[in-house]
Amino acid sequence: MRIGRRILFLGAMIVLPGLAGARARAQAPHITEHGDPSIADDTIYKLAVDSAAYPEQPTVLLLDDGVIRMDADGHGTETFRQVTQVLQERAVRGFEERQFAYDPDHQQLTINWIRVLSRTGQVISAKPAQTQLSDVPAAMANPVYVHRKVLHASLSGVAVGTLVDISYTLEERAPYRPGDFFQSWSVNANTTVKRSRLLIDVPRDMALRIDERNLNFQRRETVAGNRKVYEWVTRDVAWNRPEMFEPGADSNNVNMWLSVSAPGSWSDIGKWYAGLSHSQLASGSQIQDSVRRITAHATTLEDSIRAIHRWVAQDVRYVSVSLGIGGYQPRSPATVLATGFGDCKDKATLFIAALSDIGVQAYPVLLNAGGRPDRAVPTIGAFDHEIAAIKRPNGYQFVDLTSELSRFGTLPYGDEDEFALIVHPDGTTEEVTTPRDKPAENKTSSLLTGALSTDGKFNGRVEIVGTGISELGLRAMMRTPMDSAQRADLLRRLAASIFPNARGDSLTTFDGKDFHATARIAFLVRDGDATQQSGETDILTLRSGAAHWGQIADQLEAHGARKMPIDAAQVIGPTTVVDEMRITLPEGWHAHLPASVTAASAFGRYESEYRQDGRDLVIVHRLSGAEGVLPKERIGDLVAWLRALAKDRVSFIVIDHSAGPGTPGTAKT
């Protein structure tokens, strides 16, 4: 299991002028099933809109409201309310069935009300037609998991034009880390927000950590007695239409959001976690015996480290089941060894203990897999995963023990370039950013070589190799040995993807779990229909993805003026793909070659090469991604680059049967 986190529900977000009595109070309103004394319901319902004015939006939020009351020890309540107007049929189904998740080990969920109303505020249904409480089963492969229950509510009467008014409260009864509090809030929703409010009521001397981004309004602070109330209130928040390749909220300069946490630091969190985990790091005789067995054939210290890594990553089963404080505290290595399974922190702890037996220092590392915690607001809830860091002479080497197919020295993509805490046994904490491979290191290469016969048949060989992140797909495909039927089916599919009616033969694979093996698949192609004959020429058909890039450029231009920055990593991804064909032509055959293309930009690099070396027709395509967030003004550069890729639309190559060397002609595509 990955480290538990505090759960936020229904995309909790912010709210509004026009809230009755909100300014007069220096404390959070007491919200119950009877209502919210600070909000006049009829006033909210009168905000209902004309759907014709919002043709692209399936809903509009009339009210997005959060009322948080917290004490210094982390106990408190969080009440969220959303009043949604359904504008289009495609939104109806989503509001007919609602789910509310919570952690029963430390939270209590109360549904204050769920009602469906007409546009004028007349009640259609005052409560759900049916509710059902159930456990969330533990997933068996690398989930983010905490102990959860889910309340499922089925609503009746939801239709286009109706209002859905939902309010619920989460009571924090037993915080895992005393005093830990965190709330994130997006002022912008996925639609227009008519009224928005976030209210946080805390002890007067509780100096909250607050990080505000792109807000166009000021918060209010009110003190009365021993309590202090922070309010973020606004109205008529426009919808930011989603844009292709837009970065996350932490990297754009458009969406308004904020994060709030209790006072404290990341080092405080590290000390707390060290107190939970340090006692579990002792290895014991059972672990020592296992380590001796695992490293028996290692000839160097490095070989021993790799052997221990493979053992923990692959032989200790990853199962995400843990309850209560187990969401944060690892089990002892002896327990993990005895049961044969563990979650992320169990496996990391076993790995660290095993390395200590061979004199190698390693430490637990807390991070958010694939997330982007706000570094300005420390909270244990920022982390949902644990890996390990091996101390090396020149720094740290990071290892994810839940990724059984990631070679030693590599990390899964979700772990890369992430803010993380390295926690030492004495509680000393280091804030780090995990390394990220460059696109050139995450490479997929395919090479086709062979000969074309005079009747248009191709016979040859295909080899596919992956490195870095790109090899994980190949390793997953080869995780378990295939039987004869599976091999035959794979061969048929692979050969058919090369040329029509081709037969596959002599499939060469590898053991996906063998870290010494290169991630490589090879096979022979027999009698593929590579060309079609037309008089004195043959036409070689190629698979071209150029049209795809043109379609993306069309979509970007059709969107209109851009508001968001551009995340270059989303355009191609952090990978490099190289496809190469080397086809030996019959004697005297000569291809009409298209022009080669080179297109480089801040969003990636593309190269195509078409040439004939003697009898060999050589076709190479290379595409590499890029990284970085670029300003919206660079959208023209992105479109131009995509248009350049689209020009390389080579669907076929004409091959003459003329005698003699001749000169390759012009492109025929």
N, C-alpha and C positions, 0 to 999 in steps of 0.2 A: 504493500500500500504506500501511497505517497502521503506526505505529511498532511494532516487535516488542516482545514482552513475554516474561518468564519464564513457562513453562507449568506450571500445577499440574494434577494428574491425579486422576481418580476422586473429586473433591470431598474432597481430603485433609483429615482431621479428627483428634480427640485420644484418650489412654487410661489406666491402671488400678492399683489395689491388687491384689496377688496376682501381680505380675510378678516372676518369680524373679530375685533378685539385682539388681534395678533400683536399690535404694537403696544397695547396697554399692559400686556403681561410681561413679567420677567421670569416666566416659567413656561414649560411645555404644557399645552392644553391636555386635559385628561380625556382621552378618546376611548369610548366604549361602544357596545352594540347600539347604544341609543344615539350615537352621533359624535361629531366634533364641534364643541362649542365655539371654536374660532372660525368656522366656515359656515356660511349660509348656503345650504344646498340649492335652494331655488335660484340663487344668484349664479351658481356654477352651471346649472342646467340651462339657464338662459343664454349661455355662451355658445349653444349649439349652432353649427354653421350650415351654410348651403353647400351641399356636396359638389355642385357644379363649379364652385370656386376652387376646388382642390381635386382636379381631375386625375392627378398621378398618385394620390395618397389614399390608401384603403381605409385609414382611420385618422382621426384628429384627437389629441389629448386635450380635453377641456380642463382637466386638473391633474397635475403630477405632484404629489405631496409626500414629504417625509418628515416625521416628527420623532426625534431621538432624545431620550433622556438617559444619561449615564452617570454613574457614581465613580468615585476614584478607584474602587476595587474592581471595576469592570462589570458590575451588575447593572442592569437597566433594561429599558424597553426600546424597541424600534417599531414604529407604526408607519405603514406605507398605504397610500390611497391613490388610486388612479380612476378617473372618470373618462371613459373613452367613448367617442361617437363612432359608430361603424358606418363607413361611407360606401363600401363596395362589397359585393358578394364574396370576393376572395378572402375577406377578413372574418366572415361569419364563423366558419368552422373553428378557427383558432380561439374564438371567445366562447364557443359553446362548451369547450372542454378546457378547464384551467387546472393547473397543478401548483402546489405550494410545498416546497421541500424544507426540511429543517433537521437539525441534529438532536435527537431526543436525549442524548447524554448530557447536554447542557442548555438546551433551549426548550421553550414551550411555545407552541403556535396557537393563536386565537384568531379565528375568523370573525371580525367585527360585523361585517355584512357583505353580501354579494347580491346585488339586485340588478334587474334589467328594467329599463324605463323607456317610455316613449320620448320623442324629442321634446315634448312639452313638460316632461317630468312626471307623467303618470306612471305608476308602478305596473309593470307587466308581470314580473315575477319577483317576489320579495326574498326568495332564498333559492339555493340550488335545488334542482329536482332530485339530485342524488349526490351523496358524498361517499368516498371510500378511502380508508387509510391503509397504506401498505408499506412494506420495507422495500428498499432499493437493493437488489442483489449485488453482491460484489462481482465486478468484472474480472475476467481471468487474464487479461493482457494489457498491462501498462495503462490503467486508467488513473485519473485523479479521483480519489475515493475517500470519503469520510462516512461515518455511520449516519445514514439518512433514513428518514421516513418521508413519505409523500402523501399528501392529502389531495385526492383527485375530486374535483367538483364538476358535475354536469349541469349546465344552465339551460333553461328553456326560455323561448321567446326572443332569442337573439336574431335579429334580422337587419337588413340595410336600413339605416336611419335611427336605430335604437341606440340607447346609451347603456353602457355597462359600468356600474359603480362598484368598485371592490376596495375593501379596507381590511387589513389584517395586522396583527401585532406579534412580534417575536420578543419573548422575554428571555434575557440572558440570566440564567439562574446559577450557573457554576462555570465561570470563564476558565478556560484551560490555563491561561497565563494571567494571573491577577493584575488588574489594572490595564490590560490590553484592550484597546478600543480602536476601531477603524471604520470609516465610512467613505465610500467614493460616490460621486454624484455627477451625472451628466445632465447639464441644463438642456442641451439639445437632445431630442429623442429622434426616433426614426420617422417622425412626422411633426407637424406643427403642434406646439404646446401653447394653449391659450393662457393658462395660469400655472405658475411653478413656484414651489416653496420648499426649502429645506430649513428645518429648525432643529438646533442642537442645544440641549439644556444640560449643563454640567456644573459641578461645584465651582464657586467663584475663583478659587485659587488653582484650578486645574488649567494650566497653560497649554491649550491645544496646539498641536502642530498642524498648520494649515497650508495647503498648496493650491493656489487658484490659477487657472489657466484661461486666458482669452475672455474673461468676464467683461461685459459691457455695463455692469452695474456694481454698486458697492454693497457689501454686507453691512448689516446692522448688529450692534452689540448692546445688550441691556443688562444691567446689574440690579438685583434686588435681594437684600439679605445675603445669604450665603450661596446664592445661585447666580449663574450667568447664562444668558441666552444669546446664541449666534443665529442670525437669520439671513438667508439668501433668498430674496423674493424678486420675481420679475414676471413679466407678462408678454404675450404675443411673441413667443420665440419661434422664429421662422424655421421651416424645415430645410435642412441642407440635403439636397438630393444626392444620393450616393454617386460617386464618380469612380471610374476605373482607376486602379492603381493608387488609390488614396492611402496614405499612411494611417497608422493607428492614432488614437486620440492623443497619445503622448508625443507624437511627432508632427501633428498638423497644427496650424496656427489659426484655425477657423472655429472648431467646435469648442463650446464653453463647458468646462468641467472643473471639479475640485476634489481634493482628497483631504480628509481630516483624521488625525490620530491622537491618541493620548500622548502626554509628554513622555519623553524618553529618547533613547538612541538605539541604533542597530547593535551597539556593543552590549546594551542591556539585554537585548533579545538573545545575543550569543551567550552571555553568562547564564541566562535562564536555561537555554537549551543544553549547555555544557553540564549543568546540574542534573539534567535528566539522563543524559547519554553517557557521561564519563564512567559511571559505575558499571555500565554494560560493556565496556571495552575490554575487560579482562578476558583472556583467551581460555585458560584452563588446559588441563591435560588432554582432554578430548580434541580440542582444536589443535594443540601441538602435535598430537599423533596424526591427525588428518593432514596437517601441513607437511610433515615429514614424508608421508605417503605421496602427496601430490607433487612434491618437489624432488622426489627420489632420483629422477633421471635428468634433472637440470644440472648443467655444467657451469653456469654463471649465475650471479645474483639476478641479472636481468631475466634470464630464463625462468628463475623461480618466481619472480613477480608476475610474469606472463602466465605461468602455470596456475598461480593462485587466482589471477583474474579470470581465466577460462573456467576454473572450477566454480567460483562463486556466480559468475554470469550465466553459466549454462547448466551446471549440475544441481544448483540450489534453485528450486522452482520458485518463480515469481507468482505470488498470490496476494491479492489486495484485500485482506481481511484483518481489520483491527478495530477495537472498540475503545471508548473512553479515552483516557490519557494515552492509550496506545496509538492514538492518532499522531502523537508527537514523540513518545518515548519508545526507542527501539527495544526489542527483546534481546536477551543475552545471546551471544554467539552459540553457547552450548544448546540453548533451546532451539535456535534455528537449525543447528546441525542435527539435533535429534528428530525434528519434525520434517526436515528436508525442504522446507519452503520458508519464504519470508517476503515482506514488502520492501520498498526501496530503502528505508532506513535500516531494516534488519540486515539486508544484503550488504549495504555500505558498512555497517558496524562489523559484520563478520569479516569483510575484506580488510578493514583497518586492523582488526585484532590479529588476523592471520599474518599480515605484513609485519606487525610488531614482533612476531616470533622469529622472523628472519632478519631483524634489525633495521627495518625500513619504516620510517615515519609517514603516517597518512592521517588525514583529518576529515571529519564530516563536512559537507558543503550543502548549505540550504539555498534553494533557488526556486524559481517558478518556471516550470517547463513550458516553453512557448509563450509565456506571459511577459508583461512589462511592468513590474512593480514600480510604484512612484517612490523614488529614493528619498524624497523629502519628508515622507511620513512613515516612520518606522512602525511595523506591526508584525507579529508572528503570522498573521493572516496573509502576508505578502507571499508566503512560501507554500508550495504544495508538493515539493519533491526534494529528495536528498541524493547526492552523489558523493564521491570521495575525491580528495586531492592528495596526491603523493608528493612529498617534499623531495625536490631534485636540487642539485647544485645551482642550477640557473633559474629556479622558480618552481612552479607547481605543474604537475601533470594531472589532468582531470579525467575521471573514469566514471561512467554510468553503469552500475552493476545490474540494472534492470534490462539493459539492451543486450540481449544475448548474441546479437549478430554484429555488433559494432566492434571492430578490431581494436585491440589495445592501442591507445594513442589517439583514438577518434571519439567523437561525441555524436549522438543523434542530433539532428538539426534543431529540435526544440530546446536543447540544452546550450546551444551555441550563442555567444554574444549576449549573455544574460547576466544581470546583476545578481551577485551571490555573496553569501557569508561563509567564510572558512572559520570554523569554530575549533579552538584549541582546548585541550583538557582543562586548563586553568581558567577558561572563560574568555581569554583573549580572542578578539574577533577581528578578522581582516575582511574589508569590503573589496570585492574584486569583480571583474567582468570576465566571463569565460571566453576562451578563444573561439574564433570562427574561421573555418577553412575558406580560402578564396575560391571563386568559381572554377578556376583552372584545376583545383585539387579534387573537385567533385565532377568527375568526367565519365561520360559514357562514350565508348568508341565501338563502331561497327565497321568491319572490313569484309567486303565481298570480293573474292578473286576467282577467276575461272575463264572459260573459253566459250565463245559463241560459235556454233556450227553453221554451215551454209543453209541449213533448213530452219534457222532461227531458234534452235534449242540451246539453252545454257546449261553447262555442267561446271560446278565449282564448289567453293567452300565459303562459309560465313563464320566469322568469329566476332563475338560480342564481349567486351570487357568493361567492368565498372570499377571506379576508384572513389574513395571518400564516401560521401553520402549516397552517391549514385550506385554504389555497390550493394547497398542494403536491399534494394528490390531484388537483385539477382540472388543474394544470399537467402532472402525469404522464400524465393521460389524453390531453392535447393535445400531448405531447412531439413527435410526428411527425404530419404531415398525414394525414388519412384519405382513402381512396379512396371512390368513390360507394357501393360495397356496404357499407363500414364505416359511413358516415354514415347510410345507410338503416337498418341494423341498430340503431345507437344511437338513432335517432329512434323506431323501433318500441318499443324497451325503455323509453325515457323517457316516451313518451306513455302506454303501458300502465300505468306506475307511477302515473299521475295518476288516470285513470278507465278503467273497462273499455271495451274496443272503441274507444278513442280512436285517432285517427291523428295522427302527428306531421308537421309541415311547417316549412319555412323555418328550419332549424337554423343558429344563429349560434354560432361558436366563436372561438377565439383561438389564437395561436401560443404554446404552453406555454413556449417558450424565449425569448420576447420579454419582457424585464423591464419594458418600457414599457407592455405590454398588461395591462389588468385581467383577473384570472382570472374570466371570466364566460362562462356558457353560457346561451343563450336559444333557445326554440323555440315554435312555435304548436301548439295542441291543437285538433283538429277532431273534432266529433261524438262526444265522450265521453259514455258513459251515466252521467251524474252522479246522477240520481235514479230512484226507482221510484214510480209513481203508485199511490195507494190512495184511491179515492173522491175526496173534495174536498181531499186533501192529497198532497204529494210528500214522499218521504223521501230526504234527501241523506245518502249514506253517507260517513263520514269514517274515515281511518286513525288509530287511537288506539294509542299505546304505553303507556297508563296501566297495563295489566295487568302489563307488565314490571316496573314499580317495585314493585307489590304482591308479585310473586313474589320479588324480591330481599329485601323486608322479611320475607317468610315464611321464607326461608332463614336470614337473620340471627337470627331468633327461635328457629328450630328448632335452631340450633347450640348453644344453651345459654349458660352464663356465659362471658363473653369474657375472654381473657387478654392479647390484643395491643392496642396503641394503634391508632388508625384514621388512615390516610393519606387525607385528604380529596381529594387530587388523583386518586386512583384511582376515586372514585365516579362522577364525570362526566368528568373529564379537564380539561385547561387550555383549554377551548374554550367558545364561545357559539354556540348554534344558534337561529336565528329562522326560523319558518315562518309565512307570512302568506297568507291567501286573501281575495280581494275579488271576490265573485260578484254581478253585477247580476241581480236577480230580475225575472221578468215583472211587468208592472203589476198592482198589487193583491195580490201575493203577500207573505206575512208569515211570518217564522220564529218558532218557539217556541224561545227562547234559553236555553241552560243558564247557570248562574251562573258568572261568571268566578272564577278561582282565583289566589291569590298565596301562595306558600310560600317563605319565606326562612329560611336556616339557615347554620350554619358550613360546611355541605357543598355549598352552592350556592343558586341562586335559580331558581324556576320561576314563570312567569306565563302564564295563559291569558286570553284576552279574546274574548267573543262579543257582538256588537252588530249592529244594523241601522241604517245611515244612509240614510234614504230607501229606495231600492230596493236598496242595496248591503248584502249580507250580509258582514260582516267577521269573520274568525276568525284570531287570532294566538296562536302559542305561542312562548315564549321560555324557554330553558334555559341557564344558565351554571354552570360548574364553580367550584370553590374550591381553595385550596391550604392546606397546613399539616398537621401531625401532631397529632391530638387524643387525649386520654386515653381509655382503654377505657370509662370511666364515661359517655362521651357516646354510647354505642351506642343508648341509648333515644332520644336526640335524632335520630340518623340514621334509625332505624326510623320515628319519628313523621313526619319529613320525607318519607320515601318513601311512607308511607301517605297523606300529603296530596297528593302527586303522583298516586297511584293513584286518588284520588277523582275526578279529572278524566277519568273514563272516558266520554267522549262518542263513541259509535260512530256515531250518526246524529242528524240534526236534522230535525224535522218542519216542513214549510212548508205553511201554509194557502193556499187559493186564494180566500179571501174577498175581497169587494170592499171598497173604502174602506181608510183607513189602519189602523184597528183598533189593538189593543195586543198586543204579543208575549206569548205565553202562558208557561206554566211549562216547565221542561225536560222533554224526552222523550228518554231515552237508553237 
